[in-house]
């Protein structure tokens, strides 16, 4: 029984890998990607951006906006077109911003979802 479930899980992983490979084969990215950084060190974003630039052949622009506990960076990403070319790297403090900034225009704990 355990062997059958392992085989089923392995089959699902293989199907997922093959289907994601087909999705990656599309022409992405065709323009530079904007990597917006909130109140986090930008070293990680620069290292990831450098590696992705080498792999994709497309420039990764690192834009650090550390003010207001990450609200500025998050607003930039939230207002960007949902085309997958604007990314956010920040700390996980967005659920606490609701209590710290009661007049904030967005409830971050409810409004984040993947838009790709």
TORBA-125354 format. One record per residue (C-alpha): residue number from 1; chain; x, y, z. Coordinates in nm, 3 decimals, always signed. Layout:
<nodes>
NODE bator doke       u       v       w
NODE   NUM    A       X       Y       Z
...
</nodes>
This chain:
<nodes>
NODE bator doke       u       v       w
NODE     1    A  +0.000  +0.000  +0.000
NODE     2    A  +0.281  +0.240  +0.088
NODE     3    A  +0.458  +0.151  -0.237
NODE     4    A  +0.147  +0.235  -0.441
NODE     5    A  +0.108  +0.577  -0.277
NODE     6    A  +0.476  +0.654  -0.339
NODE     7    A  +0.436  +0.561  -0.703
NODE     8    A  +0.128  +0.783  -0.728
NODE     9    A  +0.313  +1.076  -0.570
NODE    10    A  +0.608  +1.021  -0.803
NODE    11    A  +0.372  +1.014  -1.103
NODE    12    A  +0.214  +1.342  -0.993
NODE    13    A  +0.556  +1.502  -0.953
NODE    14    A  +0.658  +1.388  -1.300
NODE    15    A  +0.336  +1.522  -1.454
NODE    16    A  +0.383  +1.853  -1.272
NODE    17    A  +0.747  +1.880  -1.385
NODE    18    A  +0.660  +1.808  -1.748
NODE    19    A  +0.368  +2.052  -1.753
NODE    20    A  +0.569  +2.327  -1.584
NODE    21    A  +0.846  +2.272  -1.837
NODE    22    A  +0.597  +2.340  -2.112
NODE    23    A  +0.490  +2.659  -1.939
NODE    24    A  +0.850  +2.773  -1.898
NODE    25    A  +0.912  +2.718  -2.268
NODE    26    A  +0.698  +3.022  -2.345
NODE    27    A  +0.872  +3.353  -2.417
NODE    28    A  +0.914  +3.488  -2.065
NODE    29    A  +1.066  +3.730  -1.992
NODE    30    A  +1.060  +3.950  -2.299
NODE    31    A  +1.138  +4.272  -2.110
NODE    32    A  +1.333  +4.362  -1.792
NODE    33    A  +1.190  +4.252  -1.458
NODE    34    A  +1.156  +4.503  -1.175
NODE    35    A  +1.246  +4.354  -0.836
NODE    36    A  +1.109  +4.594  -0.571
NODE    37    A  +1.270  +4.556  -0.228
NODE    38    A  +1.097  +4.665  +0.091
NODE    39    A  +1.266  +4.693  +0.430
NODE    40    A  +1.491  +4.397  +0.365
NODE    41    A  +1.859  +4.377  +0.273
NODE    42    A  +1.903  +4.396  -0.102
NODE    43    A  +2.191  +4.148  -0.115
NODE    44    A  +1.959  +3.851  -0.172
NODE    45    A  +1.770  +4.027  -0.449
NODE    46    A  +2.091  +4.131  -0.623
NODE    47    A  +2.232  +3.777  -0.608
NODE    48    A  +1.907  +3.624  -0.737
NODE    49    A  +1.880  +3.894  -1.003
NODE    50    A  +2.234  +3.830  -1.120
NODE    51    A  +2.170  +3.456  -1.154
NODE    52    A  +1.836  +3.506  -1.332
NODE    53    A  +1.993  +3.757  -1.570
NODE    54    A  +2.247  +3.493  -1.667
NODE    55    A  +1.981  +3.223  -1.708
NODE    56    A  +1.713  +3.426  -1.884
NODE    57    A  +1.931  +3.676  -2.069
NODE    58    A  +1.702  +3.955  -1.951
NODE    59    A  +1.793  +4.230  -1.705
NODE    60    A  +1.661  +4.225  -1.346
NODE    61    A  +1.631  +4.580  -1.209
NODE    62    A  +1.658  +4.598  -0.829
NODE    63    A  +1.458  +4.892  -0.689
NODE    64    A  +1.492  +4.937  -0.312
NODE    65    A  +1.206  +5.125  -0.141
NODE    66    A  +1.253  +5.066  +0.235
NODE    67    A  +1.022  +5.336  +0.375
NODE    68    A  +0.707  +5.304  +0.585
NODE    69    A  +0.764  +4.947  +0.692
NODE    70    A  +0.732  +4.817  +0.338
NODE    71    A  +0.410  +4.996  +0.247
NODE    72    A  +0.577  +5.202  -0.026
NODE    73    A  +0.728  +4.896  -0.194
NODE    74    A  +0.406  +4.700  -0.162
NODE    75    A  +0.199  +4.983  -0.311
NODE    76    A  +0.432  +5.000  -0.611
NODE    77    A  +0.391  +4.627  -0.674
NODE    78    A  +0.015  +4.634  -0.608
NODE    79    A  -0.034  +4.914  -0.863
NODE    80    A  +0.186  +4.750  -1.127
NODE    81    A  +0.018  +4.567  -1.415
NODE    82    A  -0.039  +4.198  -1.328
NODE    83    A  +0.194  +4.074  -1.602
NODE    84    A  +0.461  +3.908  -1.385
NODE    85    A  +0.731  +4.168  -1.449
NODE    86    A  +0.717  +4.339  -1.108
NODE    87    A  +0.824  +4.133  -0.808
NODE    88    A  +0.830  +4.212  -0.435
NODE    89    A  +1.087  +4.104  -0.178
NODE    90    A  +1.020  +4.223  +0.172
NODE    91    A  +0.983  +4.105  +0.528
NODE    92    A  +0.673  +3.921  +0.642
NODE    93    A  +0.545  +4.215  +0.845
NODE    94    A  +0.242  +4.302  +0.632
NODE    95    A  -0.022  +4.150  +0.866
NODE    96    A  +0.110  +4.370  +1.149
NODE    97    A  +0.084  +4.686  +0.940
NODE    98    A  -0.294  +4.684  +0.982
NODE    99    A  -0.252  +4.756  +1.352
NODE   100    A  +0.039  +4.997  +1.313
NODE   101    A  -0.113  +5.205  +1.034
NODE   102    A  -0.492  +5.209  +1.081
NODE   103    A  -0.539  +5.460  +0.795
NODE   104    A  -0.353  +5.242  +0.549
NODE   105    A  -0.547  +5.210  +0.223
NODE   106    A  -0.499  +4.835  +0.197
NODE   107    A  -0.552  +4.542  +0.430
NODE   108    A  -0.241  +4.344  +0.342
NODE   109    A  -0.347  +4.028  +0.519
NODE   110    A  -0.647  +3.998  +0.283
NODE   111    A  -0.533  +4.149  -0.043
NODE   112    A  -0.228  +3.941  -0.143
NODE   113    A  -0.271  +3.668  -0.397
NODE   114    A  -0.061  +3.538  -0.680
NODE   115    A  -0.142  +3.728  -0.999
NODE   116    A  +0.062  +3.536  -1.256
</nodes>
